[in-house]
Amino acid sequence: MKISEIIERRTPDWRELESDLSWMRNRRRSELDSARVAAFARRYRAVCSDLSLAISMRFPEGTTRYLHQLVAEAHTQLYRSESFRIGNWLTSLFVEVPSRILRDPCTWIAFFLFWSLFLGSLAAAALRPDFAVAVVGESTLSNMDSMYAQPIGEKAEADSRAVMTGFYVFNNAGIGLKCFASGIFLGVGSLITLAFNAIFLGAIFGHMLTSPAADNFRDFVTAHGPFELTAVVLSAAAGLRLGWAILDTKGWSRAESLRRTGPRTLEMAGVATILFLLAAYIEGFFSPLYIAYEYKFAMAIGTSLILIFYIGILGLNNRGRRSDAA
Amino acid sequence: MREQTPQSRPPLSSRNLGTRTLDTTTLVVTPENVAFDFHLAGPFMRALALTVDLAILIGFVTVVGLILIFSTGVLGGNIIGQGFWGIFLFFLFFLWWGYGGAMEAFNNGQTLGKKALGLRVVSYSGLAINASQAMLRNILRGADLVPPFFPGVFAMMFNERFQRLGDLASGTMVVVENRGARPSIARTELSTQNLEPLIPKHFDPSVSLIEALAAYVGQRKELSVGRRRELALILFEHFRRAWSLPKSVDPDLFLCALYERAAGGRAS
């Protein structure tokens, strides 16, 4: 059969597939009529074989290019993004992710790096006042001093609490995600962000806890501390894991190793973001409350226990490791 | 032009699979066992799409911000409480970090900017991306756009699929869906029947000859009649001398007939 005859005969089917495509493009999966989708799939396969024929028989170039495009578009429509399943997501969040966090050396590298720098900086600032000035700067420190000069919470209203909560979400969780993203530079970006925050926060803590406003400062930071500091550590750990995948490829090519690790680090960064959101809520609504310190302390213990349960107890199962091996 | 024997022809499929790095296409093999080309989007088009997205985001945030300024009593008047600024910041966070990811996850790889420019994010396999890939590549955009080096631009130069770092980590690439410039289905609407007998029965064209004929037949409609004749004559002269054809034969039409025979003969 001549090429022109083949093209002539197949053109109506191609036009049909085109109209199927524009029909499918703007509809969600649930709105698609199954009979037409079946017809679409049949036409798509027919056009696939038309393309093979076009390549092997040397159809005119424009026609071959047209078929390439038609197949490409039908292909992306036929194999659309999988629907979002809340069940899978919960399994991953409560079964696989804690297990991976617990077993990932990056978690513990970030954890020990943060706490050693934080406590070291805290001790240095507490012993030598000029250390905090050198790290944080004079003006920030005097701002902090005046902020905590009054007992907290006396003038806080619901409105300003909501504003501050929104600010903590935008600022802190944003810093966490940036810290994670900069991990793609072989983990260096995450480590720098983590170290900077540890030293900076340590200096402020050391300064404030030795100042006259120590009680007011302690009243404010205790309740949200565990969630927020752990979120910082987890963000950096996720970034470190991402960067480490480029260095230690486990036999894959560097790009492939990065691609295989990417989604897992995203889950860790997701947990960190959830912790940032919870911490922001506590920081905005609970920490400024004018109540006895024991309640704040109880909140810190409670949130710490939640973290220990999540990473330490839920993480003990082997599901995460098994899915890593698969 | 020298006619090749059938044995010396390269295998038909090898042409598409060998050195492709110079081209802006990438080859994808479908489950139906057909290989097709994707046209990759270059840095310029992608920067344009990003600009459109940013303009939409900034426009939206500005409008909501203005509404809040007038309704929360920043300028006097107090319709709703100041607390709405907190909600505003809360949504700003999700909008900033989640807009691209959510759009690409729910809209089959297209943000509004990509849709406007006819771009789409797909996996290496050519399949649609999932939510996790969409989120990851959008969160990592921060790392791609670190000034002053813009590591993402460098990354795009050093791989075959124009991928930035976020694309590399999530296994995605951005392709062009060129719906606008749809090539017409080229065919010879003219009758080539009466020229058929002029072509010898043993005519056995080489692959490169068929390709040249296919390229000519595919593009002749876009050429003026004079230009067609000029181009066709180059090849026609060779055959006229070899097969001693009459001068009255139209070169353009003859090449169409030759193509019909050459390509059609291969299928049988």
Boltz contact constraints between the chains, C-beta under 6 A:
constraints:
  - contact:
      token1: [A, 2]
      token2: [B, 260]
      max_distance: 6.0
  - contact:
      token1: [A, 2]
      token2: [B, 264]
      max_distance: 6.0
  - contact:
      token1: [A, 3]
      token2: [B, 263]
      max_distance: 6.0
  - contact:
      token1: [A, 3]
      token2: [B, 264]
      max_distance: 6.0
  - contact:
      token1: [A, 4]
      token2: [B, 187]
      max_distance: 6.0
  - contact:
      token1: [A, 4]
      token2: [B, 188]
      max_distance: 6.0
  - contact:
      token1: [A, 7]
      token2: [B, 185]
      max_distance: 6.0
  - contact:
      token1: [A, 7]
      token2: [B, 187]
      max_distance: 6.0
  - contact:
      token1: [A, 11]
      token2: [B, 185]
      max_distance: 6.0
  - contact:
      token1: [A, 45]
      token2: [B, 32]
      max_distance: 6.0
  - contact:
      token1: [A, 48]
      token2: [B, 32]
      max_distance: 6.0
  - contact:
      token1: [A, 48]
      token2: [B, 34]
      max_distance: 6.0
  - contact:
      token1: [A, 51]
      token2: [B, 34]
      max_distance: 6.0
  - contact:
      token1: [A, 52]
      token2: [B, 34]
      max_distance: 6.0
  - contact:
      token1: [A, 56]
      token2: [B, 12]
      max_distance: 6.0
  - contact:
      token1: [A, 57]
      token2: [B, 263]
      max_distance: 6.0
  - contact:
      token1: [A, 57]
      token2: [B, 266]
      max_distance: 6.0
  - contact:
      token1: [A, 57]
      token2: [B, 267]
      max_distance: 6.0
  - contact:
      token1: [A, 58]
      token2: [B, 210]
      max_distance: 6.0
  - contact:
      token1: [A, 58]
      token2: [B, 211]
      max_distance: 6.0
  - contact:
      token1: [A, 58]
      token2: [B, 214]
      max_distance: 6.0
  - contact:
      token1: [A, 58]
      token2: [B, 263]
      max_distance: 6.0
  - contact:
      token1: [A, 60]
      token2: [B, 186]
      max_distance: 6.0
  - contact:
      token1: [A, 60]
      token2: [B, 214]
      max_distance: 6.0
  - contact:
      token1: [A, 60]
      token2: [B, 217]
      max_distance: 6.0
  - contact:
      token1: [A, 60]
      token2: [B, 218]
      max_distance: 6.0
  - contact:
      token1: [A, 61]
      token2: [B, 214]
      max_distance: 6.0
  - contact:
      token1: [A, 61]
      token2: [B, 215]
      max_distance: 6.0
  - contact:
      token1: [A, 61]
      token2: [B, 218]
      max_distance: 6.0
  - contact:
      token1: [A, 62]
      token2: [B, 183]
      max_distance: 6.0
  - contact:
      token1: [A, 62]
      token2: [B, 186]
      max_distance: 6.0
  - contact:
      token1: [A, 62]
      token2: [B, 218]
      max_distance: 6.0
  - contact:
      token1: [A, 63]
      token2: [B, 185]
      max_distance: 6.0
  - contact:
      token1: [A, 63]
      token2: [B, 186]
      max_distance: 6.0
  - contact:
      token1: [A, 65]
      token2: [B, 183]
      max_distance: 6.0
  - contact:
      token1: [A, 66]
      token2: [B, 183]
      max_distance: 6.0
  - contact:
      token1: [A, 68]
      token2: [B, 36]
      max_distance: 6.0
  - contact:
      token1: [A, 68]
      token2: [B, 37]
      max_distance: 6.0
  - contact:
      token1: [A, 71]
      token2: [B, 36]
      max_distance: 6.0
  - contact:
      token1: [A, 72]
      token2: [B, 36]
      max_distance: 6.0
  - contact:
      token1: [A, 72]
      token2: [B, 38]
      max_distance: 6.0
  - contact:
      token1: [A, 75]
      token2: [B, 30]
      max_distance: 6.0
  - contact:
      token1: [A, 75]
      token2: [B, 126]
      max_distance: 6.0
  - contact:
      token1: [A, 76]
      token2: [B, 122]
      max_distance: 6.0
  - contact:
      token1: [A, 76]
      token2: [B, 128]
      max_distance: 6.0
  - contact:
      token1: [A, 79]
      token2: [B, 127]
      max_distance: 6.0
  - contact:
      token1: [A, 79]
      token2: [B, 128]
      max_distance: 6.0
  - contact:
      token1: [A, 80]
      token2: [B, 108]
      max_distance: 6.0
  - contact:
      token1: [A, 80]
      token2: [B, 128]
      max_distance: 6.0
  - contact:
      token1: [A, 81]
      token2: [B, 108]
      max_distance: 6.0
  - contact:
      token1: [A, 81]
      token2: [B, 128]
      max_distance: 6.0
  - contact:
      token1: [A, 81]
      token2: [B, 130]
      max_distance: 6.0
  - contact:
      token1: [A, 82]
      token2: [B, 130]
      max_distance: 6.0
  - contact:
      token1: [A, 84]
      token2: [B, 131]
      max_distance: 6.0
  - contact:
      token1: [A, 159]
      token2: [B, 81]
      max_distance: 6.0
  - contact:
      token1: [A, 159]
      token2: [B, 82]
      max_distance: 6.0
  - contact:
      token1: [A, 159]
      token2: [B, 83]
      max_distance: 6.0
  - contact:
      token1: [A, 162]
      token2: [B, 83]
      max_distance: 6.0
  - contact:
      token1: [A, 162]
      token2: [B, 86]
      max_distance: 6.0
  - contact:
      token1: [A, 163]
      token2: [B, 85]
      max_distance: 6.0
  - contact:
      token1: [A, 163]
      token2: [B, 86]
      max_distance: 6.0
  - contact:
      token1: [A, 165]
      token2: [B, 86]
      max_distance: 6.0
  - contact:
      token1: [A, 166]
      token2: [B, 86]
      max_distance: 6.0
  - contact:
      token1: [A, 166]
      token2: [B, 89]
      max_distance: 6.0
  - contact:
      token1: [A, 166]
      token2: [B, 90]
      max_distance: 6.0
  - contact:
      token1: [A, 167]
      token2: [B, 89]
      max_distance: 6.0
  - contact:
      token1: [A, 169]
      token2: [B, 90]
      max_distance: 6.0
  - contact:
      token1: [A, 169]
      token2: [B, 93]
      max_distance: 6.0
  - contact:
      token1: [A, 170]
      token2: [B, 89]
      max_distance: 6.0
  - contact:
      token1: [A, 170]
      token2: [B, 92]
      max_distance: 6.0
  - contact:
      token1: [A, 170]
      token2: [B, 93]
      max_distance: 6.0
  - contact:
      token1: [A, 177]
      token2: [B, 97]
      max_distance: 6.0
  - contact:
      token1: [A, 177]
      token2: [B, 139]
      max_distance: 6.0
  - contact:
      token1: [A, 178]
      token2: [B, 142]
      max_distance: 6.0
  - contact:
      token1: [A, 181]
      token2: [B, 139]
      max_distance: 6.0
  - contact:
      token1: [A, 181]
      token2: [B, 140]
      max_distance: 6.0
  - contact:
      token1: [A, 181]
      token2: [B, 142]
      max_distance: 6.0
  - contact:
      token1: [A, 181]
      token2: [B, 143]
      max_distance: 6.0
  - contact:
      token1: [A, 182]
      token2: [B, 143]
      max_distance: 6.0
  - contact:
      token1: [A, 184]
      token2: [B, 143]
      max_distance: 6.0
  - contact:
      token1: [A, 184]
      token2: [B, 165]
      max_distance: 6.0
  - contact:
      token1: [A, 255]
      token2: [B, 168]
      max_distance: 6.0
  - contact:
      token1: [A, 258]
      token2: [B, 168]
      max_distance: 6.0
  - contact:
      token1: [A, 258]
      token2: [B, 169]
      max_distance: 6.0
  - contact:
      token1: [A, 259]
      token2: [B, 171]
      max_distance: 6.0
  - contact:
      token1: [A, 262]
      token2: [B, 136]
      max_distance: 6.0
  - contact:
      token1: [A, 262]
      token2: [B, 169]
      max_distance: 6.0
  - contact:
      token1: [A, 262]
      token2: [B, 170]
      max_distance: 6.0
  - contact:
      token1: [A, 263]
      token2: [B, 132]
      max_distance: 6.0
  - contact:
      token1: [A, 266]
      token2: [B, 132]
      max_distance: 6.0
  - contact:
      token1: [A, 266]
      token2: [B, 136]
      max_distance: 6.0
